[in-house]
Amino acid sequence: MQTGSVRVGSVEVRSGMALPPDPNAPQDFDFITGDWRVNHRRLSALFSNCTQWTAFEGASSTTKTLGGFGNLEDNVLHFPTGTVRALAVRSYCAAAGTWSIWWLDGRSPTTLGVPVVGRFAGHVGTFYADDVLGSAPIRVRFVWTAIPGENPRWEQAFSNDGGKTWETNWTMAFMPVGGQAQDPSVRGRGVAAP
């Protein structure tokens, strides 16, 4: 055992080192692990045929948890009205083959949002939830696009007609911190991380 380490069961944990991943962990969200600059665009008004978007910047940092069966995405969002912290929590259910994604907004730190649930097909992950906006029921859709060789993209859309039509209301474009291209071995679904 190395100096500054401790053995917990069969796992050696070193100071300053993340716990080792489970070899059976899914790799769907490996592409977003790390630190990112984020360009946000939000639709200015919902369900009103609005075509005006508000652009703002942010940052995110994602780390694996649960041995790779989950991850945490820490976010800073520089809204025009002020800076907000938020957290995305993702967890994989191996039995169902699905991911659940929760959003925790720092402005409401005691309220965890309804999770969207879904999976990846190829390099696109699609996730859905039933929620309420004001007092009206809506469907929520997240789409993650992780095409190898391209920067990740995310979008959120709402439907107020049970999913017949969708209005995209928030998009995010991710750029690696420092402008360096992300290591291609961790980009895109199903590609092993180093």
N, C-alpha and C positions, 0 to 999 in steps of 0.2 A: 504494500500500500504506500502511496506517495504521501509526502509531508503535506499537511493541510487537507487531508481527506479522511473520510470516515466510511466504514462499511455498514450498510443498512441491508440486512438480508444478504442477497447475492449481488447487490449493486454497490459499487464504489462511487461515492459522491465526493468530488473535489470542490474546494472553495472556489467560487466564481464560475462554476461549470454548470450548465443546464443538465438536468437528469437525462439519462440516455433514452432514446426513443424505443418503442416497442417495434420489433422487426416486422410485425404484421399490421402496423399502423397504415391507414390510407394516406395517399400522397396528393389527394385532390387539391389541397390548399397550400402545397409547398411553394407554389409560384409567388405567394404574397408574403412569405416570411422575409423579414428584414425591415429596413427603414425606407420610407417613401415620401416624396413631395406629392401633393394631391391637388389637382385642379378640379374644383367643384362647379357645377352649374345646377341651379334649382329653378324650377318653374315658379314664376311670381304669384300665381293664383291657381287654385285647383278647381277642376270641373267647371270652368267658365270660358272655354275656348281661348284661353290665354296663350299668347305666343311670345311673351316677354320672359327672358331668363335673367337670373342674377348669378354672376360669376364671383367666386371667391377662392382663396387658397387655403391649404391646410397641410397637415403632415400626419403620417401614421407609422406605427412600428408594430410589427406582428411577431409573436413568439409562439412556438409550439407548447402545448400543455397535454396532460393526460397521456404522456408517452407517445404523442403524435395523433391521438384520437380526438384532439381538440386544439384550439388556439385562441389567443387573446390578441385583439387589435386595438391598441391605444391610439386615440385620435385627438388632434387639435384642429378645430374648425374656426377659421377667421371670418365669421359672418360679418356682413357690413355693419350690423348692430352690436358686435362685440365678439370676443373669443370665447369658445365653448369647448369643454373637454367631453369626450364620449368614449365608450368602449363597446366593441363588438365581441361577443362570446360565441364561439362555434364548438359544437360537440358532434361527434360521429357515432351513430348507432349501427354497429356491425350487423345486428340481427335484421334490421330493416334496410341497410345499405343507404341510409340517408343522413344528411347533415341537418342540424337545427342551428339557427343563428338568432341570437338575441341582441338587442341594442339597448344600451344603458346610457342615457343622456345625463350629463353632469348637472344640468339644471333641475332634474327630477331624480336625485340620487337614490330614492327609495322605491322607484318604479322601474321594473324590468319589463320591456316591451314584449308583446306577443311574438313567439319565434316564427320565422319563416322556415319551412322544411322542404328539402328537395335533394337533388343529386346532380352530378355531372354526367353529361353525355358528350364524349369527345372532349373538346376544350371549352365547353360552355356548361356552366352550372345554373340551373333554374330552381327557384325556391318560392313557395307560396304560403300565404296565411290568410285567415279570415280575421278582420279587425274592425274597429269602429273609428270613424272620423267625425268628430262632433258627436252627433247621436245617430249617424247613418252608418249602416253596415257597408264595408268595402272589402274587396280582395286586394292583397298586396303581393307584388311579384318583385323579386330580386333576380337579376341576371348578372353573373360573373363571366367575363370572357377572358380566357388565358391562353391565347394562341402563341406557341413557341416562336421566339424571335420578335415578339411585340410586347409592349407594356400592357399590364393588366388594365381592364376596364370594368366598371360596375354601373348598373343602372337600377333605379327603383321606378315601378309603375303602380298606379292604383286603378281599380275598376269599381264603378258604382252600379254595374249591371250584371253582377255575378260572374265576371270574367269574359263576357262577350266582346267587350272593347276595353282597351287599356290606354291610359294616359301616362306617358313617361314624365316624371316630375323631378328627378334628381339623377345626375350622372357624375361619375368620378373617373378621372384619368390619372393613373399612377406613374410617376417617374422616379427611378432609383435616386436616392440621395447622392449628391455629387455628380449627377449626370452620367455616371458610369452605367453601362449596360449590365443588367443583372446576369449572373452566371447562367448560361443556357441550360446547365444540368438541373437547375431547380425551377425552370420556367415551364409552364404547361402541365396539364394533368397527366399523371401516370409516369412521370419521369423521375427517376431516383435522385434524391438529394445527396450531395457529397457527404 
